[in-house]
Amino acid sequence: MPVVTLTSYALGKIYNLIYPIIFLVLNK
């Protein structure tokens, strides 16, 4: 796997973990 693919995959995983938290914080 190219490094770019691994990087975007990791960023996608992090985004999926962080986004719901930010969403909950903003809606308090």
Helices and strands as residue ranges (DSSP letters): H 3-26
